[in-house]
Amino acid sequence: MSSTTLCYSEQIANSEKKYIAKGQKIPYYPVAIKEGEGALVRDYDGKEYIDFLSSASSANIGHGNKEIAEAVKEQMENISQYTIVYFYCKEPIELAKKLVEITPGDSKKKVMYSTTGSESNDGAIKLVRSYTGRSKIISFCEAYHGSSYGALSLSPISLNMRRKIGPLLPEFYHFNYPICQRCKYGKNKSNCSLECLKEIEYAFKHYLPPEEVAAVFFEPIAGDAGLIVPPKKYVKGLYELCNKHGILFVVDEIQQGLGRTGKWFSIEHFGIEPDLITLGKSIGAGLPLGVIIGKEEIMDSLNSPGHLFSMTGNSAVCKAALKMLEIHERENLNEKSEQMGKYMMNRFNQMKERYDVIGDVRGLGMSIAVDLVKDRNTMEKNYEAAAKVCFRCIEKGVILIFIGQSALRIQPPLVITKEQVDKALNIIEESIQEYINGEIDDSVLDVIQGW
Ligand SMILES: Cc1ncc(COP(=O)(O)O)c(C=O)c1O
């Protein structure tokens, strides 16, 4: 198609190829976002979309928030930042105090800043090694914890991400996450005896000395693996296994934190106080910020200087984060996420009764997966359905992606209205119907790539 027949938004998407390296993209649809307000975004041609992705769960508070813009502007007019590596600013201290207050557990805690979620996980790797004096680290198959070398070493999500760039960091071990929908051990609820946990116990007996393991890095909901909610007994069992061997329990809340699941932190659903929590994405309220929150003795175990970034914890970003947390509390967004999440799950479960292509609906709060399958008995993933439904949803005005090769990722801004939710859910249902009727062309599969 010649560029003259493309709309402006598509032209922008196309021009990106010329200037930005392809390694920074997982293409879904050629839409270029110009502006946003709450749960709505508009492209450069003025077309409106309901955002069901929240910019990869980075915009829990929604888009175009004027109060946040005002807070940042005021700070920028004073001074945007002065590096906290050498001197002191009030805003990062205020933010650290607030974060410690909302973090679960009674232990004394401290905060460490970085610029992205990936860097937070890198910092956490340093901390757990430094505190325990151990080098080995456990994380889970299909997990994504970020793109920097440390975070990527934790992330066995994609072969392509790991090709030609090795070696990654040594001493990382990956075990099966409890994906009960497709149990790797062929078990079901009635005969499960936590075989996936036993695999770690087996490793501890035969080839992985537990006294050399520094930490387990765990997502309380496995995000990019397909939004998998683990059984509570597994999480409790894993935590106890860690305690037994002096292994630290680190939770990555970068995608699921800050109200996404109906609580500040998704680990709160499991009643566990982790040793460290990593945050990113929504914490910066639209600006880049990463945070590690953790028990004081672990946080202070890293030598000075140990994890420094000139721009991080800067006053303008911290002002944005503080304002975001204030709005989040004022507008009861945790409760709203829980309530609206239940409503959405209900509607998706009704759809599941009507369409066999929906194999599973799962999630907590407003972090929901609608898993599309070829066969409900085998739960064979239906990549084609996921790709086509996603594409059609975006065409019809709902921004959506899929993960784990088959699961629609439903994570709207927590400020979304019921009217917007209903409209988007109707579009998703229509798109599923059109897929079933064979009305979505195969050419879609050339455009959309997915994880
Ligand atoms: C669970 C999880 N951890 C870490 C990251 C990496 O965060 P960032 O992209 O801010 O580096 C992501 C990003 O998608 C994520 O979902």
The ligand as a MOL file (V3000), in Angstrom:
LIG
                    3D

  0  0  0     0  0            999 V3000
M  V30 BEGIN CTAB
M  V30 COUNTS 16 16 0 0 0
M  V30 BEGIN ATOM
M  V30 1 C 6.5050 -8.5940 35.7390 0
M  V30 2 C 7.4260 -7.6640 35.0610 0
M  V30 3 N 8.6520 -7.4400 35.5780 0
M  V30 4 C 9.5190 -6.5940 34.9970 0
M  V30 5 C 9.1990 -5.9320 33.8390 0
M  V30 6 C 10.1990 -4.9970 33.2240 0
M  V30 7 O 9.8450 -3.6820 33.5030 0
M  V30 8 P 10.4240 -2.4820 32.5890 0
M  V30 9 O 9.8340 -2.6760 31.2490 0
M  V30 10 O 9.9420 -1.2470 33.2810 0
M  V30 11 O 11.8930 -2.5720 32.6190 0
M  V30 12 C 7.9570 -6.1410 33.2550 0
M  V30 13 C 7.6060 -5.4560 32.0000 0
M  V30 14 O 6.7620 -5.8480 31.2420 0
M  V30 15 C 7.0460 -7.0260 33.8690 0
M  V30 16 O 5.8380 -7.2600 33.3650 0
M  V30 END ATOM
M  V30 BEGIN BOND
M  V30 1 1 1 2
M  V30 2 1 2 3
M  V30 3 2 2 15
M  V30 4 2 3 4
M  V30 5 1 4 5
M  V30 6 1 5 6
M  V30 7 2 5 12
M  V30 8 1 6 7
M  V30 9 1 7 8
M  V30 10 2 8 9
M  V30 11 1 8 10
M  V30 12 1 8 11
M  V30 13 1 12 13
M  V30 14 1 12 15
M  V30 15 2 13 14
M  V30 16 1 15 16
M  V30 END BOND
M  V30 END CTAB
M  END
